[in-house]
């Protein structure tokens, strides 16, 4: 096989293995430019800086960033639609947006330079996970205002792959296309990957015998138990992708095949972890809320953006040789946390318990309600196909006691027949909060 020459987005040792001191110098230079760009062009952020008594000239070291105010999703909604853009709208070549299910959508914009850098970051991320030029990439992320589909599409093309832009839905057709086109890379949310595995089994298709070898999954929290389930049923090695629209979309960080955390691209982003209560920065290795500052964005730079994602950072050496810090897998979100009778519960904790429990399938729904002055949690989980219906009540009791012993919360549990809960074609709905 002829060797493929290095190209944009592939492993670049000059950037991805930079010594920490050189990486910090690059970050400081780009951070200064970003702060000056925002201060000069975004009145909302300039007022926030002035209210905190800081300006771009007050940044003399990376540690000085903690003196600057945070930005949050409400800033995007309060300035809807273009109030946080740092360039004239006529220089914006692309708009993406959130669904807006909790209010106005969050609108994000890209210059032509932003799109070019995003494509490079995505190609770098996909190469980090093991994708190689020439492979067929089955892209089942949603296209449109959601950043997932376009992000992976542009990254795969930049890397030199053949892209199948199939998006979500038409699951049985997707399986046929994967087989016919000999896709080796699957891009989707983890819940949809599981949906594909189930549909293939119903069709009598064993995707473990297909060319599929790597899954690039993101867009929602998922547990190690779900990863093992997907890997076993699809015969692949799944890798975790991290990103969010407010920062750029997917491509912020990606796991390498060693799967010991997601390499965050520190030449484009500065990562912090803070205590979500005190808002003080935490030392490396501490668990808290991830905060991201963009270093190369033109249209929508974000300063100290609170992601609400709970994780920790690691700067331990990785066997792949990359020196950028690793974001350990996100365990939940501040705004996803449920407080049941004083106990903090993340949906991913319930998922982890149920995936390790014999006889249950990896499909569940948590319903939170208020009865009087107390919050209640009810868990619905599907049984595995080989479990008899008359065994459901006893299994529900065992699951209930298991959740109580592991998570520490008392809840109601219902075991449902296989296929009862709706399947996701994008991000899965895991929690119904009826208290509002």
The 8 nearest C-alpha neighbors of each residue, nearest first, counted from 0:
[[1, 2, 3, 133, 4, 132, 131, 134],
 [2, 0, 3, 4, 132, 133, 5, 131],
 [1, 3, 4, 0, 5, 132, 131, 133],
 [2, 4, 1, 5, 132, 6, 0, 131],
 [5, 3, 2, 6, 1, 9, 132, 7],
 [6, 4, 9, 3, 7, 10, 11, 8],
 [7, 5, 9, 8, 4, 158, 10, 157],
 [8, 6, 9, 119, 5, 157, 158, 122],
 [7, 9, 123, 122, 119, 120, 6, 158],
 [10, 8, 123, 7, 126, 6, 11, 122],
 [9, 11, 12, 123, 8, 126, 127, 15],
 [10, 12, 13, 14, 15, 9, 8, 16],
 [13, 11, 16, 15, 14, 10, 17, 321],
 [12, 14, 11, 17, 16, 15, 10, 18],
 [15, 13, 17, 12, 16, 11, 266, 22],
 [14, 16, 12, 321, 17, 11, 13, 322],
 [17, 15, 321, 322, 12, 14, 13, 320],
 [16, 18, 14, 15, 22, 13, 19, 21],
 [19, 17, 21, 20, 22, 16, 322, 23],
 [18, 20, 22, 21, 23, 17, 322, 323],
 [21, 19, 23, 22, 18, 24, 17, 25],
 [22, 20, 24, 23, 18, 19, 17, 25],
 [21, 23, 19, 25, 20, 24, 17, 26],
 [24, 22, 26, 20, 25, 21, 27, 19],
 [25, 23, 21, 27, 26, 22, 28, 20],
 [24, 26, 22, 28, 23, 27, 29, 21],
 [27, 25, 23, 29, 24, 28, 30, 22],
 [26, 28, 30, 24, 29, 25, 61, 23],
 [27, 29, 25, 31, 26, 30, 24, 32],
 [30, 28, 32, 26, 31, 294, 27, 33],
 [31, 29, 33, 27, 32, 294, 28, 26],
 [32, 30, 34, 28, 29, 33, 27, 35],
 [31, 33, 29, 35, 30, 34, 36, 28],
 [34, 32, 36, 30, 35, 31, 294, 37],
 [33, 35, 37, 31, 55, 36, 32, 38],
 [34, 36, 38, 32, 33, 55, 37, 39],
 [37, 35, 33, 39, 34, 38, 32, 40],
 [38, 36, 34, 40, 41, 39, 35, 85],
 [39, 37, 45, 35, 36, 40, 41, 34],
 [38, 40, 36, 37, 35, 41, 45, 42],
 [39, 41, 85, 37, 38, 36, 42, 86],
 [42, 40, 37, 85, 44, 43, 83, 38],
 [43, 41, 45, 44, 46, 40, 38, 39],
 [44, 42, 46, 45, 41, 47, 83, 82],
 [43, 45, 47, 46, 42, 41, 48, 38],
 [44, 46, 38, 42, 48, 47, 43, 41],
 [47, 45, 49, 44, 43, 48, 50, 42],
 [46, 48, 44, 50, 45, 49, 43, 51],
 [49, 47, 45, 51, 53, 46, 50, 54],
 [48, 50, 52, 46, 51, 47, 53, 45],
 [49, 51, 47, 48, 52, 46, 53, 45],
 [52, 50, 48, 49, 53, 47, 68, 67],
 [51, 53, 49, 50, 48, 54, 67, 47],
 [54, 52, 48, 51, 49, 57, 67, 55],
 [53, 55, 56, 57, 48, 49, 52, 38],
 [54, 56, 34, 57, 35, 58, 31, 53],
 [57, 55, 58, 54, 59, 53, 31, 35],
 [58, 56, 55, 54, 59, 53, 63, 66],
 [59, 57, 63, 56, 60, 55, 64, 31],
 [60, 58, 57, 63, 61, 56, 62, 27],
 [59, 61, 62, 63, 58, 27, 64, 57],
 [60, 62, 63, 64, 27, 59, 58, 23],
 [61, 63, 60, 64, 65, 59, 58, 66],
 [64, 62, 61, 65, 58, 60, 66, 59],
 [63, 65, 66, 62, 67, 61, 58, 60],
 [64, 66, 63, 67, 62, 280, 68, 279],
 [67, 65, 64, 63, 68, 53, 51, 62],
 [66, 68, 65, 64, 48, 53, 69, 51],
 [69, 67, 48, 70, 66, 47, 51, 303],
 [70, 68, 303, 304, 302, 71, 305, 67],
 [69, 71, 304, 303, 302, 305, 74, 68],
 [72, 70, 73, 305, 74, 304, 69, 75],
 [71, 73, 74, 75, 76, 70, 105, 305],
 [72, 74, 76, 75, 71, 77, 70, 78],
 [75, 73, 77, 72, 76, 71, 78, 70],
 [76, 74, 73, 78, 72, 77, 105, 79],
 [75, 77, 79, 73, 78, 74, 105, 103],
 [76, 78, 74, 75, 79, 73, 82, 80],
 [77, 79, 82, 75, 76, 80, 74, 83],
 [80, 78, 76, 81, 77, 75, 82, 106],
 [79, 81, 106, 78, 82, 76, 75, 105],
 [82, 80, 84, 79, 83, 78, 106, 88],
 [81, 83, 78, 84, 79, 80, 43, 41],
 [84, 82, 81, 41, 85, 299, 78, 75],
 [83, 85, 299, 298, 81, 86, 82, 41],
 [84, 86, 40, 298, 41, 299, 37, 83],
 [85, 87, 298, 84, 88, 90, 40, 297],
 [88, 86, 89, 90, 85, 91, 84, 298],
 [87, 89, 91, 90, 86, 81, 84, 92],
 [88, 90, 87, 91, 92, 86, 110, 93],
 [91, 89, 88, 87, 110, 92, 86, 111],
 [92, 90, 110, 88, 109, 89, 93, 108],
 [91, 93, 110, 109, 111, 90, 94, 108],
 [94, 92, 109, 108, 91, 95, 110, 114],
 [95, 93, 108, 107, 109, 96, 106, 92],
 [94, 96, 144, 107, 106, 145, 146, 108],
 [97, 95, 106, 144, 105, 107, 104, 145],
 [96, 98, 104, 105, 99, 145, 106, 144],
 [97, 99, 100, 104, 96, 145, 105, 144],
 [104, 98, 100, 103, 102, 97, 101, 105],
 [99, 101, 98, 102, 104, 103, 97, 105],
 [102, 100, 99, 103, 104, 98, 97, 105],
 [103, 101, 99, 100, 104, 76, 105, 98],
 [102, 104, 99, 76, 105, 101, 100, 79],
 [99, 105, 103, 97, 98, 96, 106, 102],
 [104, 106, 97, 96, 75, 76, 103, 107],
 [105, 107, 96, 80, 95, 104, 108, 97],
 [108, 106, 95, 94, 96, 245, 105, 299],
 [109, 107, 94, 93, 298, 91, 299, 95],
 [110, 108, 93, 113, 298, 91, 92, 114],
 [109, 111, 91, 113, 112, 92, 298, 90],
 [110, 112, 114, 113, 92, 115, 109, 91],
 [111, 113, 115, 110, 114, 116, 297, 109],
 [114, 112, 110, 116, 109, 115, 111, 117],
 [115, 113, 117, 111, 112, 116, 118, 109],
 [114, 116, 112, 118, 113, 117, 111, 119],
 [115, 117, 119, 113, 118, 114, 120, 112],
 [118, 116, 120, 114, 119, 115, 113, 121],
 [119, 117, 154, 121, 115, 153, 116, 120],
 [120, 118, 8, 116, 122, 117, 121, 123],
 [119, 121, 117, 123, 118, 122, 250, 124],
 [120, 122, 154, 250, 124, 118, 123, 119],
 [123, 121, 154, 8, 119, 158, 125, 124],
 [122, 124, 8, 120, 9, 126, 121, 125],
 [125, 123, 121, 127, 253, 122, 126, 250],
 [124, 126, 122, 128, 127, 130, 123, 121],
 [125, 127, 130, 129, 123, 128, 124, 9],
 [128, 126, 124, 255, 125, 129, 123, 254],
 [129, 127, 255, 125, 126, 256, 254, 130],
 [128, 130, 126, 127, 131, 125, 256, 255],
 [131, 129, 126, 125, 128, 132, 184, 134],
 [130, 132, 134, 126, 129, 133, 160, 158],
 [133, 131, 159, 160, 158, 134, 130, 3],
 [132, 134, 160, 159, 161, 131, 135, 158],
 [135, 133, 160, 132, 161, 131, 136, 183],
 [134, 136, 182, 161, 183, 162, 160, 184],
 [135, 137, 184, 162, 182, 138, 163, 161],
 [138, 136, 185, 163, 182, 184, 186, 139],
 [137, 139, 186, 164, 140, 163, 165, 136],
 [140, 138, 166, 187, 167, 165, 186, 137],
 [141, 139, 148, 187, 166, 147, 138, 167],
 [140, 142, 166, 148, 167, 147, 139, 145],
 [141, 143, 148, 166, 149, 145, 140, 144],
 [144, 142, 145, 141, 146, 148, 149, 95],
 [143, 145, 95, 96, 146, 142, 97, 94],
 [144, 146, 143, 147, 142, 95, 96, 97],
 [147, 145, 248, 149, 150, 148, 144, 244],
 [148, 146, 150, 140, 145, 149, 249, 151],
 [147, 149, 142, 140, 141, 150, 151, 146],
 [148, 150, 152, 151, 147, 146, 153, 142],
 [151, 149, 147, 152, 153, 148, 146, 249],
 [150, 152, 154, 153, 149, 148, 155, 147],
 [151, 153, 149, 155, 150, 154, 148, 156],
 [154, 152, 156, 118, 150, 155, 151, 149],
 [153, 155, 122, 121, 118, 151, 157, 156],
 [156, 154, 158, 160, 152, 157, 153, 122],
 [155, 157, 159, 153, 158, 160, 154, 152],
 [158, 156, 154, 159, 155, 122, 153, 118],
 [157, 159, 155, 122, 156, 132, 160, 154],
 [160, 158, 132, 156, 157, 133, 155, 161],
 [161, 159, 133, 132, 134, 155, 156, 158],
 [160, 162, 135, 136, 134, 133, 163, 156],
 [163, 161, 136, 135, 164, 160, 137, 155],
 [162, 164, 137, 165, 138, 136, 161, 135],
 [165, 163, 138, 166, 162, 137, 139, 152],
 [164, 166, 139, 163, 138, 167, 137, 173],
 [167, 165, 139, 141, 140, 164, 142, 138],
 [168, 166, 139, 424, 141, 140, 425, 165],
 [167, 169, 170, 424, 166, 173, 139, 425],
 [170, 168, 172, 171, 173, 167, 424, 174],
 [169, 171, 173, 168, 172, 195, 174, 198],
 [170, 172, 174, 173, 169, 175, 198, 199],
 [173, 171, 175, 174, 170, 169, 176, 177],
 [172, 174, 170, 176, 171, 175, 177, 169],
 [173, 175, 177, 171, 172, 176, 178, 170],
 [174, 176, 172, 178, 173, 177, 179, 171],
 [177, 175, 179, 173, 178, 174, 180, 172],
 [176, 178, 174, 182, 180, 175, 179, 181],
 [177, 179, 181, 175, 176, 180, 174, 209],
 [178, 180, 176, 181, 177, 175, 182, 174],
 [179, 181, 177, 178, 182, 176, 135, 175],
 [182, 180, 178, 179, 177, 210, 183, 135],
 [183, 181, 135, 177, 180, 184, 136, 211],
 [182, 184, 211, 210, 212, 135, 181, 134],
 [185, 183, 136, 213, 182, 211, 214, 137],
 [186, 184, 214, 137, 136, 215, 138, 213],
 [185, 187, 215, 138, 139, 214, 216, 137],
 [188, 186, 140, 139, 216, 189, 192, 191],
 [187, 189, 216, 217, 191, 190, 218, 425],
 [190, 188, 192, 216, 191, 187, 193, 217],
 [189, 191, 193, 192, 188, 427, 194, 423],
 [190, 192, 194, 193, 188, 189, 424, 423],
 [193, 191, 189, 195, 194, 190, 187, 196],
 [192, 194, 196, 190, 191, 195, 229, 197],
 [193, 195, 191, 197, 192, 196, 198, 190],
 [196, 194, 192, 198, 193, 197, 199, 191],
 [195, 197, 193, 199, 194, 198, 233, 232],
 [198, 196, 200, 194, 199, 195, 193, 201],
 [197, 199, 201, 195, 200, 196, 194, 202],
 [200, 198, 204, 202, 196, 201, 197, 195],
 [199, 201, 203, 197, 202, 198, 204, 196],
 [200, 202, 198, 199, 203, 197, 204, 196],
 [203, 201, 199, 200, 204, 198, 171, 197],
 [202, 204, 200, 201, 199, 205, 198, 206],
 [205, 203, 199, 202, 200, 206, 201, 174],
 [204, 206, 207, 208, 200, 203, 199, 209],
 [207, 205, 209, 208, 233, 204, 234, 199],
 [206, 208, 234, 233, 205, 209, 232, 211],
 [207, 209, 206, 205, 210, 234, 211, 233],
 [208, 210, 206, 211, 207, 178, 181, 205],
 [211, 209, 183, 181, 182, 212, 208, 178],
 [212, 210, 183, 209, 184, 182, 213, 235],
 [211, 213, 235, 183, 210, 236, 184, 234],
 [214, 212, 236, 184, 235, 237, 211, 185],
 [213, 215, 237, 185, 184, 186, 216, 238],
 [216, 214, 186, 238, 237, 185, 239, 240],
 [215, 217, 188, 239, 187, 189, 240, 214],
 [218, 216, 240, 188, 219, 239, 241, 189],
 [217, 219, 188, 426, 220, 216, 241, 147],
 [218, 220, 217, 426, 221, 188, 189, 427],
 [221, 219, 331, 329, 330, 222, 347, 218],
 [222, 220, 219, 225, 347, 223, 189, 226],
 [221, 223, 224, 225, 351, 347, 226, 220],
 [224, 222, 226, 225, 227, 221, 351, 228],
 [223, 225, 227, 222, 226, 354, 351, 228],
 [224, 226, 228, 222, 227, 223, 229, 221],
 [227, 225, 223, 229, 224, 228, 230, 222],
 [228, 226, 230, 224, 225, 229, 231, 223],
 [227, 229, 225, 231, 226, 230, 232, 224],
 [230, 228, 226, 232, 231, 227, 233, 193],
 [231, 229, 235, 227, 234, 233, 228, 232],
 [230, 232, 234, 228, 229, 233, 227, 235],
 [231, 233, 229, 230, 234, 196, 228, 207],
 [234, 232, 207, 206, 230, 235, 231, 229],
 [233, 235, 207, 231, 230, 232, 212, 206],
 [236, 234, 212, 230, 213, 233, 237, 211],
 [235, 237, 213, 230, 214, 212, 238, 234],
 [238, 236, 214, 213, 235, 215, 230, 226],
 [239, 237, 215, 254, 214, 216, 128, 240],
 [238, 240, 216, 254, 217, 253, 215, 241],
 [241, 239, 253, 217, 216, 252, 215, 238],
 [242, 240, 252, 251, 249, 217, 253, 250],
 [243, 241, 249, 251, 248, 250, 252, 240],
 [242, 244, 248, 245, 246, 249, 247, 241],
 [243, 245, 248, 247, 246, 146, 242, 107],
 [244, 246, 243, 247, 107, 248, 301, 105],
 [245, 247, 244, 243, 248, 301, 293, 242],
 [248, 246, 244, 245, 243, 249, 242, 117],
 [249, 247, 244, 243, 242, 146, 246, 250],
 [250, 248, 242, 251, 241, 243, 147, 150],
 [249, 251, 121, 252, 120, 242, 124, 248],
 [250, 252, 242, 249, 241, 263, 264, 253],
 [253, 251, 263, 262, 241, 261, 250, 240],
 [254, 252, 261, 240, 262, 124, 239, 241],
 [255, 253, 261, 258, 239, 238, 260, 128],
 [254, 256, 128, 127, 257, 258, 253, 261],
 [257, 255, 258, 128, 254, 129, 238, 127],
 [256, 258, 255, 259, 318, 319, 254, 317],
 [259, 257, 256, 254, 255, 260, 238, 261],
 [260, 258, 257, 261, 254, 327, 317, 255],
 [259, 261, 327, 325, 326, 258, 254, 328],
 [260, 262, 254, 253, 325, 326, 252, 327],
 [261, 263, 325, 252, 253, 254, 324, 323],
 [264, 262, 252, 325, 265, 251, 324, 323],
 [265, 263, 266, 267, 268, 252, 251, 323],
 [264, 266, 268, 267, 269, 263, 323, 26],
 [265, 267, 264, 268, 26, 25, 22, 294],
 [268, 266, 294, 265, 295, 264, 293, 269],
 [269, 267, 293, 265, 294, 292, 266, 264],
 [268, 270, 292, 291, 265, 293, 271, 294],
 [269, 271, 291, 290, 268, 292, 272, 289],
 [272, 270, 290, 289, 291, 273, 280, 269],
 [273, 271, 289, 288, 287, 281, 280, 290],
 [274, 272, 280, 281, 288, 279, 287, 278],
 [273, 275, 278, 287, 276, 279, 277, 288],
 [276, 274, 278, 288, 273, 277, 287, 279],
 [275, 277, 274, 278, 279, 273, 287, 288],
 [276, 278, 279, 274, 275, 273, 280, 281],
 [279, 277, 274, 275, 273, 276, 280, 288],
 [278, 280, 273, 277, 274, 281, 275, 276],
 [281, 279, 273, 272, 274, 278, 271, 282],
 [280, 282, 273, 272, 285, 279, 274, 283],
 [283, 281, 285, 284, 280, 272, 273, 312],
 [284, 282, 285, 312, 313, 281, 311, 314],
 [283, 285, 312, 313, 311, 282, 286, 314],
 [286, 284, 311, 283, 282, 281, 287, 312],
 [287, 285, 311, 310, 284, 309, 288, 272],
 [286, 288, 274, 309, 273, 272, 310, 311],
 [289, 287, 309, 273, 272, 308, 307, 275],
 [288, 290, 272, 308, 306, 271, 309, 310],
 [289, 291, 305, 271, 304, 303, 306, 272],
 [292, 290, 270, 304, 303, 269, 271, 268],
 [291, 293, 302, 303, 269, 301, 268, 304],
 [294, 292, 268, 301, 300, 295, 296, 267],
 [293, 295, 267, 268, 29, 30, 33, 296],
 [294, 296, 267, 293, 297, 29, 33, 300],
 [297, 295, 300, 113, 293, 299, 294, 298],
 [298, 296, 299, 300, 113, 295, 110, 85],
 [297, 299, 85, 109, 84, 86, 110, 108],
 [300, 298, 84, 297, 85, 296, 108, 301],
 [299, 301, 296, 293, 297, 298, 302, 37],
 [302, 300, 293, 292, 304, 299, 303, 246],
 [301, 303, 292, 304, 70, 69, 293, 300],
 [304, 302, 292, 69, 291, 290, 70, 305],
 [303, 305, 70, 291, 290, 302, 71, 69],
 [304, 306, 290, 71, 307, 303, 70, 289],
 [305, 307, 308, 289, 290, 304, 288, 291],
 [308, 306, 333, 332, 305, 288, 309, 289],
 [309, 307, 332, 306, 288, 289, 331, 329],
 [310, 308, 288, 287, 331, 332, 329, 330],
 [311, 309, 329, 286, 287, 327, 330, 288],
 [310, 312, 286, 285, 284, 327, 326, 287],
 [313, 311, 326, 284, 325, 283, 327, 324],
 [312, 314, 325, 284, 315, 324, 283, 326],
 [313, 315, 324, 316, 325, 312, 323, 283],
 [314, 316, 313, 317, 324, 325, 322, 312],
 [317, 315, 314, 318, 322, 320, 321, 319],
 [318, 316, 319, 320, 321, 315, 322, 259],
 [317, 319, 320, 316, 257, 321, 259, 255],
 [320, 318, 317, 321, 255, 257, 256, 316],
 [321, 319, 318, 317, 16, 322, 316, 15],
 [322, 320, 16, 15, 319, 323, 317, 316],
 [323, 321, 16, 15, 17, 320, 324, 316],
 [322, 324, 321, 265, 262, 263, 264, 325],
 [325, 323, 314, 313, 263, 262, 322, 312],
 [324, 326, 262, 261, 313, 260, 312, 263],
 [327, 325, 312, 261, 260, 311, 328, 262],
 [326, 328, 260, 311, 310, 312, 325, 261],
 [327, 329, 260, 330, 326, 310, 261, 239],
 [330, 328, 310, 309, 331, 308, 327, 220],
 [331, 329, 309, 328, 310, 347, 220, 332],
 [332, 330, 309, 329, 345, 308, 220, 347],
 [333, 331, 308, 335, 307, 334, 309, 336],
 [332, 334, 307, 336, 335, 308, 331, 309],
 [333, 335, 332, 336, 307, 337, 308, 331],
 [336, 334, 332, 333, 337, 345, 331, 346],
 [335, 337, 345, 333, 334, 344, 332, 343],
 [336, 338, 344, 343, 339, 345, 335, 346],
 [337, 339, 343, 342, 341, 344, 340, 336],
 [338, 340, 342, 341, 374, 337, 375, 343],
 [341, 339, 342, 374, 338, 373, 375, 408],
 [340, 342, 339, 338, 343, 408, 374, 337],
 [341, 343, 339, 338, 340, 344, 408, 407],
 [344, 342, 338, 337, 336, 341, 339, 345],
 [345, 343, 337, 336, 338, 342, 346, 348],
 [344, 346, 336, 347, 348, 331, 337, 335],
 [347, 345, 349, 348, 350, 344, 429, 336],
 [346, 348, 350, 345, 349, 351, 222, 331],
 [349, 347, 351, 346, 350, 345, 352, 344],
 [350, 348, 352, 346, 347, 351, 353, 402],
 [351, 349, 347, 353, 348, 352, 354, 346],
 [350, 352, 348, 354, 349, 353, 224, 222],
 [353, 351, 349, 350, 355, 354, 348, 402],
 [352, 354, 356, 350, 355, 351, 349, 359],
 [355, 353, 351, 356, 224, 352, 361, 350],
 [354, 356, 353, 352, 351, 357, 224, 359],
 [355, 357, 353, 354, 359, 358, 352, 398],
 [358, 356, 359, 355, 354, 353, 383, 360],
 [357, 359, 383, 382, 386, 356, 360, 385],
 [360, 358, 382, 383, 357, 381, 356, 353],
 [359, 361, 383, 381, 382, 362, 358, 354],
 [362, 360, 354, 363, 359, 225, 353, 381],
 [363, 361, 360, 381, 380, 420, 364, 359],
 [362, 364, 380, 379, 381, 361, 429, 365],
 [365, 363, 429, 379, 430, 378, 366, 380],
 [364, 366, 430, 378, 377, 429, 431, 379],
 [365, 367, 431, 377, 376, 430, 432, 364],
 [366, 368, 376, 432, 375, 433, 431, 377],
 [369, 367, 434, 433, 375, 374, 432, 370],
 [368, 370, 374, 434, 373, 375, 371, 372],
 [371, 369, 373, 372, 374, 368, 375, 434],
 [370, 372, 373, 369, 374, 368, 375, 434],
 [371, 373, 370, 369, 374, 340, 375, 368],
 [374, 372, 370, 371, 369, 375, 340, 339],
 [373, 375, 369, 339, 368, 370, 340, 367],
 [376, 374, 368, 367, 369, 339, 373, 377],
 [375, 377, 367, 410, 366, 411, 378, 368],
 [376, 378, 411, 366, 410, 365, 412, 367],
 [379, 377, 412, 365, 364, 411, 413, 380],
 [378, 380, 413, 364, 363, 412, 414, 365],
 [381, 379, 363, 414, 362, 415, 378, 413],
 [382, 380, 415, 360, 417, 414, 416, 362],
 [381, 383, 359, 360, 416, 417, 358, 415],
 [382, 384, 360, 359, 358, 385, 386, 417],
 [385, 383, 386, 417, 382, 416, 387, 360],
 [384, 386, 383, 387, 358, 382, 388, 417],
 [387, 385, 384, 383, 358, 382, 388, 390],
 [388, 386, 389, 390, 385, 391, 384, 382],
 [387, 389, 390, 391, 386, 416, 392, 415],
 [390, 388, 387, 391, 392, 393, 386, 394],
 [389, 391, 388, 387, 393, 392, 394, 386],
 [390, 392, 394, 388, 389, 414, 393, 395],
 [393, 391, 395, 394, 390, 396, 389, 414],
 [394, 392, 396, 395, 391, 390, 397, 389],
 [393, 395, 397, 391, 396, 392, 398, 390],
 [396, 394, 392, 398, 393, 397, 412, 414],
 [395, 397, 399, 393, 394, 398, 400, 392],
 [396, 398, 394, 400, 399, 395, 401, 393],
 [399, 397, 401, 395, 400, 396, 402, 394],
 [400, 398, 396, 402, 397, 401, 412, 395],
 [401, 399, 403, 397, 398, 402, 404, 396],
 [400, 402, 398, 404, 403, 399, 397, 405],
 [403, 401, 405, 399, 406, 404, 400, 398],
 [402, 404, 407, 408, 400, 401, 409, 406],
 [403, 405, 401, 402, 407, 406, 400, 408],
 [406, 404, 402, 403, 407, 401, 352, 408],
 [407, 405, 402, 403, 408, 404, 348, 344],
 [406, 408, 403, 404, 405, 402, 409, 342],
 [407, 409, 403, 406, 410, 342, 402, 339],
 [410, 408, 403, 407, 411, 399, 402, 376],
 [411, 409, 376, 377, 408, 412, 399, 375],
 [410, 412, 377, 378, 376, 399, 413, 409],
 [413, 411, 378, 395, 377, 379, 399, 410],
 [414, 412, 379, 395, 378, 415, 380, 411],
 [413, 415, 380, 381, 391, 395, 379, 382],
 [416, 414, 381, 382, 380, 413, 419, 417],
 [415, 417, 381, 382, 419, 418, 414, 388],
 [418, 416, 381, 419, 382, 384, 383, 415],
 [417, 419, 420, 416, 421, 381, 422, 415],
 [420, 418, 417, 416, 415, 421, 381, 422],
 [421, 419, 418, 422, 362, 363, 381, 364],
 [422, 420, 419, 423, 418, 362, 428, 427],
 [423, 421, 420, 194, 424, 427, 191, 190],
 [424, 422, 427, 425, 191, 426, 190, 421],
 [423, 425, 167, 168, 191, 422, 426, 427],
 [426, 424, 423, 191, 427, 188, 167, 141],
 [425, 427, 219, 188, 423, 428, 218, 424],
 [426, 428, 423, 429, 190, 425, 219, 422],
 [429, 427, 430, 426, 364, 423, 431, 421],
 [428, 430, 364, 427, 365, 363, 431, 346],
 [431, 429, 365, 364, 366, 428, 432, 346],
 [432, 430, 366, 433, 365, 367, 429, 364],
 [431, 433, 367, 434, 366, 430, 368, 435],
 [432, 434, 368, 435, 367, 431, 366, 369],
 [433, 435, 368, 369, 432, 367, 374, 431],
 [434, 433, 432, 368, 369, 367, 431, 374]]
